[in-house]
Amino acid sequence: MIIATKVMKPGRARVGKLGNNITLPRTVTVVSLLAGLGGSLFGAVLGIILGPTVRSVLLGAAFGAAVGVVLVNYSPLEGESLLTWMGLTLKARRKRIYVNGQQVRLAIGICPVTRSALGPVRIQRGAVNVPSTQYDARGVLISKKNHNLHEASVSALMADLLGGHSTPLFPGVPSTTAPPRRARRSLSGK
Protein backbone atom coordinates (compact mmCIF):
# COMPACT_ATOMS: atom_id res chain seq x y z
CA MET A 1 0.00 0.00 0.00
CA ILE A 2 1.46 3.34 -1.01
CA ILE A 3 0.54 6.38 1.03
CA ALA A 4 1.00 9.48 -1.10
CA THR A 5 -1.24 12.05 0.58
CA LYS A 6 1.59 14.59 0.96
CA VAL A 7 2.26 14.35 -2.76
CA MET A 8 -1.38 14.50 -3.82
CA LYS A 9 -2.53 17.13 -1.30
CA PRO A 10 -1.34 20.58 -2.40
CA GLY A 11 0.23 22.79 0.23
CA ARG A 12 -1.17 26.10 1.41
CA ALA A 13 -0.92 29.09 -0.91
CA ARG A 14 2.12 31.27 -0.19
CA VAL A 15 2.88 34.97 -0.68
CA GLY A 16 6.35 36.54 -1.11
CA LYS A 17 5.44 40.06 -2.16
CA LEU A 18 2.72 42.50 -1.04
CA GLY A 19 1.85 44.86 -3.84
CA ASN A 20 4.71 46.28 -5.88
CA ASN A 21 6.68 47.87 -3.06
CA ILE A 22 6.80 45.39 -0.14
CA THR A 23 8.90 42.24 -0.57
CA LEU A 24 8.86 39.81 2.36
CA PRO A 25 12.16 38.25 3.50
CA ARG A 26 10.68 34.80 2.90
CA THR A 27 7.39 33.42 1.62
CA VAL A 28 4.52 33.29 4.08
CA THR A 29 1.31 31.28 3.83
CA VAL A 30 -1.76 33.34 3.04
CA VAL A 31 -3.54 31.87 6.06
CA SER A 32 -0.74 33.01 8.39
CA LEU A 33 -0.70 36.47 6.82
CA LEU A 34 -4.46 36.89 7.19
CA ALA A 35 -4.41 35.52 10.76
CA GLY A 36 -1.60 37.94 11.66
CA LEU A 37 -3.48 40.90 10.17
CA GLY A 38 -6.73 39.92 11.87
CA GLY A 39 -4.99 39.30 15.20
CA SER A 40 -3.17 42.63 15.03
CA LEU A 41 -6.44 44.45 14.31
CA PHE A 42 -8.17 42.69 17.22
CA GLY A 43 -5.17 43.40 19.52
CA ALA A 44 -5.10 47.08 18.50
CA VAL A 45 -8.81 47.44 19.30
CA LEU A 46 -8.23 45.70 22.64
CA GLY A 47 -5.26 48.05 23.31
CA ILE A 48 -7.47 51.09 22.65
CA ILE A 49 -10.12 49.77 25.08
CA LEU A 50 -7.64 48.92 27.88
CA GLY A 51 -5.46 52.04 27.69
CA PRO A 52 -5.84 54.65 24.96
CA THR A 53 -2.12 55.22 24.42
CA VAL A 54 0.04 54.59 21.37
CA ARG A 55 2.15 52.11 23.33
CA SER A 56 -0.85 49.96 24.38
CA VAL A 57 -2.21 49.99 20.82
CA LEU A 58 1.14 48.86 19.36
CA LEU A 59 1.69 46.20 22.04
CA GLY A 60 -1.90 44.96 21.57
CA ALA A 61 -1.42 44.77 17.80
CA ALA A 62 1.89 42.89 18.13
CA PHE A 63 0.50 40.48 20.73
CA GLY A 64 -2.68 39.92 18.69
CA ALA A 65 -0.67 39.22 15.51
CA ALA A 66 1.53 36.71 17.35
CA VAL A 67 -1.50 34.92 18.84
CA GLY A 68 -3.23 34.81 15.44
CA VAL A 69 -0.19 33.29 13.69
CA VAL A 70 0.35 30.73 16.49
CA LEU A 71 -3.31 29.64 16.43
CA VAL A 72 -3.12 29.00 12.69
CA ASN A 73 0.30 27.30 12.58
CA TYR A 74 0.44 25.33 15.86
CA SER A 75 -0.11 21.64 15.15
CA PRO A 76 -0.58 19.39 18.22
CA LEU A 77 -1.47 16.50 15.88
CA GLU A 78 1.08 16.14 13.11
CA GLY A 79 -0.21 17.50 9.83
CA GLU A 80 -3.46 18.88 11.29
CA SER A 81 -4.32 22.39 12.41
CA LEU A 82 -5.22 23.38 15.95
CA LEU A 83 -8.85 23.84 14.91
CA THR A 84 -9.01 20.31 13.46
CA TRP A 85 -7.40 18.87 16.61
CA MET A 86 -9.91 20.69 18.83
CA GLY A 87 -12.80 19.41 16.70
CA LEU A 88 -11.55 15.81 16.89
CA THR A 89 -11.08 16.11 20.67
CA LEU A 90 -14.60 17.43 21.20
CA LYS A 91 -16.07 14.75 18.94
CA ALA A 92 -14.22 12.02 20.84
CA ARG A 93 -15.47 13.35 24.18
CA ARG A 94 -19.05 13.57 22.93
CA LYS A 95 -19.03 10.01 21.57
CA ARG A 96 -17.61 8.23 24.60
CA ILE A 97 -19.00 4.81 25.38
CA TYR A 98 -19.52 3.64 28.93
CA VAL A 99 -19.92 -0.01 29.90
CA ASN A 100 -20.69 -0.77 33.55
CA GLY A 101 -19.81 2.83 34.45
CA GLN A 102 -16.32 2.71 32.91
CA GLN A 103 -15.26 4.46 29.73
CA VAL A 104 -14.25 1.94 27.05
CA ARG A 105 -13.36 1.86 23.39
CA LEU A 106 -15.24 -0.88 21.57
CA ALA A 107 -14.64 -2.29 18.13
CA ILE A 108 -16.01 -5.16 16.09
CA GLY A 109 -13.06 -6.27 14.01
CA ILE A 110 -11.55 -3.01 12.84
CA CYS A 111 -14.82 -1.05 12.90
CA PRO A 112 -15.21 1.15 16.01
CA VAL A 113 -18.59 1.00 17.73
CA THR A 114 -19.99 4.53 17.94
CA ARG A 115 -22.79 3.86 20.42
CA SER A 116 -23.64 1.16 22.89
CA ALA A 117 -26.83 -0.87 22.98
CA LEU A 118 -29.91 0.78 24.41
CA GLY A 119 -30.59 -1.96 26.95
CA PRO A 120 -28.75 -4.62 28.91
CA VAL A 121 -26.57 -6.81 26.72
CA ARG A 122 -26.05 -10.49 27.42
CA ILE A 123 -23.43 -12.43 25.51
CA GLN A 124 -23.88 -16.20 25.42
CA ARG A 125 -21.85 -18.98 23.89
CA GLY A 126 -23.45 -21.03 21.20
CA ALA A 127 -22.59 -23.66 18.64
CA VAL A 128 -24.16 -25.82 15.97
CA ASN A 129 -23.11 -29.37 15.15
CA VAL A 130 -21.79 -29.50 11.61
CA PRO A 131 -20.96 -32.82 9.95
CA SER A 132 -17.30 -32.64 8.98
CA THR A 133 -17.84 -34.82 5.90
CA GLN A 134 -19.98 -32.17 4.20
CA TYR A 135 -17.48 -29.27 4.45
CA ASP A 136 -13.87 -28.86 3.35
CA ALA A 137 -10.97 -27.43 5.40
CA ARG A 138 -12.03 -23.86 4.61
CA GLY A 139 -15.60 -24.40 5.80
CA VAL A 140 -17.13 -24.41 2.31
CA LEU A 141 -19.90 -26.89 1.49
CA ILE A 142 -18.54 -29.74 -0.64
CA SER A 143 -20.45 -29.71 -3.92
CA LYS A 144 -19.94 -29.66 -7.66
CA LYS A 145 -20.94 -26.01 -7.74
CA ASN A 146 -18.13 -25.10 -5.32
CA HIS A 147 -15.55 -27.14 -7.29
CA ASN A 148 -14.25 -28.97 -4.25
CA LEU A 149 -15.41 -32.56 -4.79
CA HIS A 150 -11.82 -33.80 -4.55
CA GLU A 151 -11.89 -33.02 -0.80
CA ALA A 152 -14.99 -35.09 -0.07
CA SER A 153 -14.66 -38.35 1.83
CA VAL A 154 -15.80 -41.58 0.20
CA SER A 155 -18.75 -41.95 2.59
CA ALA A 156 -20.07 -38.49 1.70
CA LEU A 157 -19.80 -39.25 -2.02
CA MET A 158 -21.57 -42.58 -1.56
CA ALA A 159 -24.37 -40.92 0.43
CA ASP A 160 -24.81 -38.40 -2.39
CA LEU A 161 -24.84 -41.13 -5.02
CA LEU A 162 -27.38 -43.19 -3.10
CA GLY A 163 -29.79 -40.27 -2.77
CA GLY A 164 -28.63 -38.51 0.38
CA HIS A 165 -29.12 -35.07 -1.22
CA SER A 166 -31.88 -33.76 -3.42
CA THR A 167 -29.40 -32.67 -6.11
CA PRO A 168 -26.86 -35.33 -7.09
CA LEU A 169 -23.17 -34.46 -7.16
CA PHE A 170 -22.70 -36.23 -10.48
CA PRO A 171 -25.68 -35.56 -12.76
CA GLY A 172 -24.43 -37.97 -15.45
CA VAL A 173 -24.49 -40.96 -13.08
CA PRO A 174 -27.95 -42.54 -12.68
CA SER A 175 -29.40 -42.29 -9.20
CA THR A 176 -31.38 -45.03 -7.46
CA THR A 177 -34.20 -42.60 -6.73
CA ALA A 178 -34.67 -41.49 -10.35
CA PRO A 179 -37.68 -43.07 -12.15
CA PRO A 180 -36.83 -45.54 -14.95
CA ARG A 181 -36.88 -44.20 -18.51
CA ARG A 182 -39.52 -45.36 -20.93
CA ALA A 183 -38.44 -46.87 -24.18
CA ARG A 184 -39.30 -44.81 -27.25
CA ARG A 185 -41.13 -46.33 -30.16
CA SER A 186 -39.81 -45.67 -33.57
CA LEU A 187 -42.02 -44.51 -36.42
CA SER A 188 -41.80 -47.88 -38.15
CA GLY A 189 -43.35 -49.59 -35.14
CA LYS A 190 -40.41 -51.83 -34.40
N, C-alpha and C positions, 0 to 999 in steps of 0.2 A: 504494500500500500504506500503510495507516494503522497506526502502531505505538502502541498505547494500553495498554501493560502497566502504566504507572504509575497509570493511571486504574482499570484493572480489578483490579490487585493491591492489596489493602488494606494499609495501613501497620501497624506494630507497635502493640499495645495500650499505652495510656499511663495513668499514674496521677498525680493531682494532690493526693490527700489520703490519709493513712494513718490509718485509724480515724476517730474523731470529733474528736480533739484536735490531730493533726499535719497542718498544711497546708503543702505544699511550695511554694517560691517560683515554680516553673514545673513544667509536667508533665514526667514522666520516663517513659521506656519501661519496661515491666515487666521486660524482659530485662536492661536496665541496672541496675535496682534489685536484682534477684535476683543478678546477677553481682557487684555492689558488696557486698551482704550476704555472699555466699559467699566473696568475696576477703577481706573484713575478718575473717571467722571463721578462714579459713586463715592469714592474716597474724598474728592474735592468738595462735593455737596455735603458730606458728613463733616469735613473740616470747617466749612462755613457755619454749619449748625452748632458745632461744639465750641468754636472760638473764632470769631470773624477776623482773623489776622492772615497775612500772606503766608507766614510760616506754617500755620495749621492747615491751610488749604494745600500748600505744596507737600507737606508731610502726609496728609490724607490721600492726595492723589498718588504719591509714590507707594504708600502702603496698599492702597486699593489696587493699583496696577500689579504689584507683586502677588497679592492674594488671588487676583483674577488669573494670572499666568500659572500659578501653582495649582489652582483648582482644575485647570484644563489639562495640564501636562503631568500631574502626579498620577502614577499608575500602581496602585497596591496589588493588582492582579496583572501579571505580565501581559502586555498587549491590549489591555482594556483601560478605558478611562475611569476616572473616579466616579463619574455619574453612573456608568454601567456597573461598576462594583457595588455601589450603594443600592442600585436597583436589584441586583442579584441577591444581596444580603437581605433586603427587605422581603423579597419573594420567598427566600428560604425560611425566614422566620415565620412568615404567614402560613406556609404550607408544612409546618411541623406535624409529625404524626406521633401520637402518644399511645402506648400499649401498656396497660396496667399502671398508668400514672408515670411512666418513664418515657422520655423522648427517644425514639428509635428511627433508624433509616431502614426501610423495607424495600426489597426488590424481588421480583419474580424473574429469575434468570438474570438478564442484564437490564430489564425494564424497571425503573423505580416506580414504586407504588405512591401515587400522589395523595390518596386519602384512604383512611381505614374504613372497615365495614361499619355499618350503622348500628349493628347490634352485637351481642356476644358471639364470638367465633369459637367453634369447637372443631379441632382437627383430629380426625380418627384415621387409624390405619385400615387399609382394605386391600383385598387381593381377589383375583379370579383365577380359578384353575384353568390352565391352558394346556391342551395335549401337545407335547413336544414333537410328536410325529407330524403335525400339521403345519409347523412353522420352521423356517430355516434359522441359521445362527443370527441373522439380523432382525428377526422378528416378523418377517414377511410371510404371508400365507403361501404355502407351496401349491402352485397351480401352473397350468400351461400359460395362462395369461401373464403371470409374473416371471416367466422364463427361468424358473428355478426347480424344475422337476428332477434334475440331477442330484439335488440334496435330499430328496425324499427317501424315507426308509422303505424297504420292500413291503412291510406290512401295510403301510399307508397306501402304496401303489396298488396292492392287492385289494384293499378295502374299496378303493375307488373303482377298480375294474369290476368288482363284484356288486357294485351298486350302492356303495356307501354314501356317495354324493349324488345330488340331482343332476349335475353336469359332469359327464365323464372327462377324465384327464386326457384320454386318447380317443378322439371322436371316430377315428377310422376303425378301431377295434370294436367288434360287436359286444354289446352288453347283455347280461343274462336277463335284465329286466325289460329289454326292448321287445316289442311284439314281432313275431315272425313275419317275413315279407311274403306277399302273395305272388304266385307265379303269373307272369303275363301271358296272355294268349296272342299268338300271332294272327295276322289277317287271314292266313290260309287255313286256320283252324287246326293246325297240327300241334 
